[in-house]
C-alpha cells in the first residue's frame, strides 16, 4: 500500500524528532559538562598565563633578589658552618677531642636550637660545656685552638683555678688547674647542626677519664643569653664611613689565619666576582701576586712552592681598595705560616690598602719585592 503524501511528511518529521532526541540525549547532554570543564580549564590557563606574564615582567627584580640572597649566604658563610664546609668542622671537633683527651672530667651537650638574627636571618647553634684538669700550658693551647675556630665557634665562658695538692704526671713541678669551658657551635642550617651534634657526641663518647672510666655525656647544656646576632650584621644594609676600608666595602680581600683555624685558613677574592675564590688549608707560606692590567685583574697564588692557583675577572674604571686580615698565633703549628703579597699595578688607578694583622706574618711588596710600608709610587699603593 502506497503512503500518502501527508503520511510521508509526518514520517519524515517523526524521524527528525527521533534523531534530534537521540542527538540531544546522547551527544549534546554528555558534551555540555565537558564544554564547561574546558571553559573552566581555559580560565585557569589564562590566569596562569597572566601570572607568568607578571613574573616575566618582574624577572629583573627576581634576579636582583637572588643575587642579594647569594651575597647574604656568602657573607654568612664566613660566620656560620654549612654543608659545604662540614668536613672542616668535623676535623675541628676531632682535634678538639684529641686535645682534651683523658683530661676531661665531665661534658655536657645541648641540642641544636634555632636562633633569630637581624633582618629575620635564622641560623642554628648548639652548646658544648666541659670541665677538665690539665697544666696551664695545655689549657692555654686548648683555649687558643677554640678561639682560632673563627666566629663559627665561640668561647662563651671559661674559668680556671689551681688544684690543691695535685701535680701533673709529666713534671713534678707543673701545677694542674681545673678549668671549665663553654663553647657554642654555629651553623647556617639545621641539617648541618644535627650532623655536627651527632658526630660530636659519638666522638666524645670514645674517650675515658684518667682512671679509665667512661665519660657520661649529659645533654643539658644551654645557649648563652647573648648570642651571635650582635656579631652578624645584615649583609644587605652595611654602612661604613667612606674613608675606612673593611671587609664589607673593599674590592680585593685576603684572609689569613692560623693552621688550627676551623676551616680554610687562607682565602682571597675580588668582590667583582666573589664566587671566584682561592681557598687553602695550609701550614706553609703563601705567595700572592695581584696584577691589574687594563680592565682586568688576575690573582695568582703559590703555596710552599707548588699548588699554583689563579682567578681573573673584569674590573670597573675607578680607583680600588684592598683589605688584608691576618691572625696567626705564635704556636708550633704556625711556625712556617707566612703571607707574601706582591702587587703589579699596570693601570693608572690607585690602590688604597688596609692591613689588620696579629703575629706579624704579612709582607706587602711591589713587583720588584720591595716591602711597602706607606706609599709606593710604582704600584700607586697607599697603605
KOLMAR-57997 format. One line per 8 residues: number of its first residue (from 1); their letters; for each residue x, y, z of C-alpha. Coordinates in steps of 0.02 Angstrom, whole numbers. Example, Ala and Ser with C-alpha at 12.3 -4.5 7.8 and 13.67 -1.06 7.14 Angstrom:
1 = AS = 615 -225 390 ~ 684 -53 357 .
***
This chain:
1 = XXXXXXXX = 0 0 0 ~ 74 164 -54 ~ 96 301 76 ~ 6 462 51 ~ 99 623 34 ~ 47 688 207 ~ 97 524 288 ~ 270 535 210 .
9 = XXXXXXXX = 288 711 280 ~ 236 652 453 ~ 358 507 443 ~ 499 624 397 ~ 455 742 541 ~ 450 593 660 ~ 621 534 603 ~ 691 709 626 .
17 = XXXXXXXX = 618 717 802 ~ 688 547 847 ~ 859 595 779 ~ 852 761 874 ~ 805 670 1034 ~ 949 548 1013 ~ 1071 690 974 ~ 1018 793 1124 .
25 = XXXXXXXX = 1009 645 1244 ~ 1166 552 1199 ~ 1278 682 1116 ~ 1237 858 1172 ~ 1194 818 1354 ~ 1357 721 1378 ~ 1458 856 1291 ~ 1395 1006 1391 .
33 = XXXXXXXX = 1490 958 1554 ~ 1648 935 1452 ~ 1622 1106 1373 ~ 1600 1183 1546 ~ 1757 1094 1608 ~ 1851 1159 1456 ~ 1792 1336 1493 ~ 1849 1321 1674 .
41 = XXXXXXXX = 2016 1250 1619 ~ 2033 1390 1492 ~ 2006 1518 1631 ~ 2138 1432 1737 ~ 2261 1433 1593 ~ 2225 1618 1563 ~ 2258 1653 1748 ~ 2420 1553 1741 .
49 = XXXXXXXX = 2474 1647 1585 ~ 2437 1813 1671 ~ 2542 1757 1821 ~ 2684 1704 1705 ~ 2674 1869 1613 ~ 2687 1959 1781 ~ 2836 1850 1831 ~ 2918 1888 1664 .
57 = XXXXXXXX = 2896 2074 1692 ~ 2974 2055 1865 ~ 3116 1942 1806 ~ 3248 2076 1836 ~ 3184 2101 2013 ~ 3195 1913 2045 ~ 3374 1910 1981 ~ 3417 2055 2097 .
65 = XXXXXXXX = 3334 1969 2246 ~ 3428 1807 2207 ~ 3593 1900 2195 ~ 3559 1983 2363 ~ 3517 1815 2440 ~ 3675 1735 2371 ~ 3777 1881 2438 ~ 3698 1861 2610 .
73 = XXXXXXXX = 3734 1673 2609 ~ 3915 1702 2556 ~ 3942 1827 2695 ~ 3853 1717 2822 ~ 3968 1576 2766 ~ 4112 1675 2844 ~ 4024 1661 3012 ~ 3923 1500 3006 .
81 = XXXXXXXX = 3964 1320 2967 ~ 3873 1247 2818 ~ 3863 1081 2724 ~ 4000 1137 2605 ~ 4125 1152 2747 ~ 4062 1013 2860 ~ 4220 908 2835 ~ 4324 1052 2906 .
89 = XXXXXXXX = 4204 1069 3052 ~ 4215 883 3089 ~ 4405 894 3081 ~ 4399 1038 3205 ~ 4294 934 3327 ~ 4410 783 3308 ~ 4563 889 3350 ~ 4471 969 3496 .
97 = XXXXXXXX = 4425 798 3566 ~ 4605 739 3548 ~ 4672 894 3638 ~ 4554 864 3785 ~ 4589 676 3787 ~ 4594 596 3959 ~ 4594 766 4044 ~ 4404 777 4027 .
105 = XXXXXXXX = 4306 755 4187 ~ 4130 790 4129 ~ 4046 856 3973 ~ 3875 919 3925 ~ 3798 946 3753 ~ 3645 1045 3704 ~ 3526 1003 3561 ~ 3535 1119 3409 .
113 = XXXXXXXX = 3419 1268 3429 ~ 3359 1398 3305 ~ 3423 1574 3333 ~ 3348 1729 3256 ~ 3471 1857 3192 ~ 3443 2032 3121 ~ 3334 2057 2967 ~ 3244 1890 3001 .
121 = XXXXXXXX = 3403 1791 2967 ~ 3391 1622 3053 ~ 3534 1505 3098 ~ 3569 1367 3224 ~ 3682 1342 3373 ~ 3719 1202 3494 ~ 3821 1223 3655 ~ 3959 1113 3723 .
129 = XXXXXXXX = 4019 1131 3903 ~ 4155 1030 3986 ~ 4275 1032 4132 ~ 4450 962 4134 ~ 4605 960 4243 ~ 4766 1000 4150 ~ 4927 1102 4160 ~ 4909 1287 4125 .
137 = XXXXXXXX = 5006 1271 3961 ~ 4886 1138 3895 ~ 4737 1242 3946 ~ 4809 1394 3857 ~ 4836 1294 3696 ~ 4659 1224 3707 ~ 4586 1398 3727 ~ 4690 1464 3582 .
145 = XXXXXXXX = 4628 1322 3473 ~ 4446 1359 3516 ~ 4468 1544 3483 ~ 4552 1503 3317 ~ 4391 1425 3257 ~ 4326 1595 3200 ~ 4153 1661 3240 ~ 4084 1491 3186 .
153 = XXXXXXXX = 4138 1429 3358 ~ 4131 1545 3507 ~ 4202 1529 3682 ~ 4051 1591 3780 ~ 4131 1571 3952 ~ 4277 1493 4043 ~ 4351 1484 4217 ~ 4513 1417 4287 .
161 = XXXXXXXX = 4579 1386 4462 ~ 4729 1290 4532 ~ 4701 1116 4602 ~ 4775 1094 4775 ~ 4898 952 4806 ~ 4884 886 4628 ~ 5033 887 4511 ~ 5048 839 4329 .
169 = XXXXXXXX = 5113 666 4285 ~ 5235 741 4161 ~ 5327 853 4284 ~ 5337 856 4472 ~ 5342 1045 4470 ~ 5197 1075 4350 ~ 5040 1134 4436 ~ 4872 1068 4374 .
177 = XXXXXXXX = 4722 1181 4351 ~ 4538 1141 4350 ~ 4455 1227 4202 ~ 4279 1244 4139 ~ 4244 1299 3960 ~ 4080 1330 3870 ~ 4078 1334 3679 ~ 3943 1368 3551 .
185 = XXXXXXXX = 3949 1295 3375 ~ 3854 1395 3244 ~ 3782 1326 3081 ~ 3682 1402 2939 ~ 3552 1262 2932 ~ 3476 1133 3047 ~ 3540 983 2947 ~ 3722 1035 2972 .
193 = XXXXXXXX = 3690 1069 3156 ~ 3614 896 3181 ~ 3759 810 3091 ~ 3889 901 3197 ~ 3792 867 3356 ~ 3782 680 3322 ~ 3966 672 3271 ~ 4022 770 3424 .
201 = XXXXXXXX = 3926 657 3541 ~ 3993 499 3458 ~ 4172 564 3457 ~ 4173 620 3638 ~ 4099 453 3695 ~ 4260 368 3637 ~ 4363 449 3774 ~ 4388 396 3954 .
209 = XXXXXXXX = 4447 484 4111 ~ 4623 468 4183 ~ 4557 324 4288 ~ 4496 232 4133 ~ 4313 265 4171 ~ 4194 303 4026 ~ 4135 483 4014 ~ 3950 510 4041 .
217 = XXXXXXXX = 3888 643 3920 ~ 3743 747 3982 ~ 3627 837 3863 ~ 3578 987 3969 ~ 3695 1125 3904 ~ 3605 1287 3859 ~ 3642 1427 3738 ~ 3705 1588 3819 .
225 = XXXXXXXX = 3580 1731 3838 ~ 3678 1845 3722 ~ 3718 1766 3557 ~ 3788 1792 3384 ~ 3662 1921 3317 ~ 3774 2057 3386 ~ 3916 1989 3279 ~ 3821 1954 3118 .
233 = XXXXXXXX = 3759 2115 3039 ~ 3641 2114 2892 ~ 3733 2088 2729 ~ 3604 2196 2641 ~ 3623 2351 2749 ~ 3804 2384 2789 ~ 3855 2564 2812 ~ 4039 2604 2833 .
241 = XXXXXXXX = 4118 2777 2836 ~ 4190 2811 2664 ~ 4369 2834 2725 ~ 4376 2663 2810 ~ 4425 2505 2716 ~ 4340 2349 2785 ~ 4289 2176 2729 ~ 4119 2248 2686 .
249 = XXXXXXXX = 4175 2380 2562 ~ 4346 2326 2496 ~ 4370 2274 2314 ~ 4506 2144 2349 ~ 4506 2039 2507 ~ 4636 1923 2584 ~ 4604 1816 2740 ~ 4747 1732 2831 .
257 = XXXXXXXX = 4726 1628 2990 ~ 4821 1502 3095 ~ 4830 1319 3041 ~ 4712 1265 3180 ~ 4576 1380 3115 ~ 4411 1285 3091 ~ 4406 1282 2900 ~ 4508 1360 2759 .
265 = XXXXXXXX = 4643 1466 2841 ~ 4685 1561 2681 ~ 4563 1641 2560 ~ 4570 1780 2431 ~ 4447 1850 2306 ~ 4385 2008 2222 ~ 4210 2071 2259 ~ 4181 2097 2072 .
273 = XXXXXXXX = 4167 1907 2061 ~ 4152 1845 2240 ~ 4104 1668 2186 ~ 4277 1652 2108 ~ 4390 1620 2257 ~ 4555 1539 2302 ~ 4548 1441 2465 ~ 4681 1339 2553 .
281 = XXXXXXXX = 4709 1245 2714 ~ 4896 1257 2737 ~ 5034 1267 2867 ~ 5158 1339 2741 ~ 5198 1509 2669 ~ 5076 1577 2538 ~ 5137 1691 2400 ~ 5009 1802 2312 .
289 = XXXXXXXX = 5032 1903 2153 ~ 4893 2026 2111 ~ 4903 2103 1937 ~ 4795 2243 1869 ~ 4805 2265 1682 ~ 4680 2375 1586 ~ 4505 2324 1638 ~ 4551 2153 1711 .
297 = XXXXXXXX = 4629 2085 1869 ~ 4724 1923 1900 ~ 4767 1843 2067 ~ 4897 1703 2069 ~ 4943 1604 2225 ~ 5087 1488 2262 ~ 5089 1380 2420 ~ 5252 1301 2478 .
305 = XXXXXXXX = 5322 1321 2302 ~ 5181 1222 2219 ~ 4990 1207 2206 ~ 4976 1361 2097 ~ 4801 1432 2078 ~ 4732 1579 1979 ~ 4574 1683 1967 ~ 4539 1827 1848 .
313 = XXXXXXXX = 4396 1944 1805 ~ 4341 2115 1745 ~ 4356 2275 1848 ~ 4270 2444 1837 ~ 4354 2605 1781 ~ 4395 2681 1952 ~ 4518 2675 2098 ~ 4523 2519 2208 .
321 = XXXXXXXX = 4535 2463 2389 ~ 4612 2309 2468 ~ 4582 2234 2640 ~ 4706 2110 2716 ~ 4672 2024 2882 ~ 4795 1903 2963 ~ 4775 1825 3135 ~ 4912 1697 3168 .
329 = XXXXXXXX = 4961 1645 3344 ~ 5140 1601 3389 ~ 5122 1412 3408 ~ 5218 1265 3332 ~ 5085 1228 3200 ~ 5105 1405 3131 ~ 5294 1418 3130 ~ 5304 1413 2937 .
337 = XXXXXXXX = 5143 1509 2905 ~ 5181 1674 2817 ~ 5096 1779 2684 ~ 5190 1875 2547 ~ 5083 1985 2435 ~ 5155 2065 2279 ~ 5056 2195 2181 ~ 5088 2233 1998 .
345 = XXXXXXXX = 4980 2382 1951 ~ 4993 2422 1766 ~ 4844 2539 1767 ~ 4831 2724 1808 ~ 4717 2686 1957 ~ 4770 2696 2139 ~ 4751 2557 2267 ~ 4715 2601 2449 .
353 = XXXXXXXX = 4764 2457 2564 ~ 4719 2421 2745 ~ 4807 2281 2842 ~ 4747 2210 3007 ~ 4865 2079 3074 ~ 4915 1987 3231 ~ 5078 1890 3226 ~ 5173 1999 3100 .
361 = XXXXXXXX = 5162 1868 2961 ~ 5113 1982 2814 ~ 5228 2068 2690 ~ 5154 2185 2558 ~ 5276 2214 2414 ~ 5289 2295 2244 ~ 5329 2193 2087 ~ 5516 2201 2124 .
369 = XXXXXXXX = 5498 2132 2300 ~ 5519 2298 2393 ~ 5418 2299 2554 ~ 5282 2433 2557 ~ 5264 2521 2724 ~ 5170 2677 2673 ~ 5163 2743 2494 ~ 5229 2662 2335 .
377 = XXXXXXX = 5232 2767 2177 ~ 5271 2625 2057 ~ 5115 2525 2102 ~ 5014 2679 2155 ~ 4980 2600 2325 ~ 4933 2697 2483 ~ 4944 2592 2641 .
***
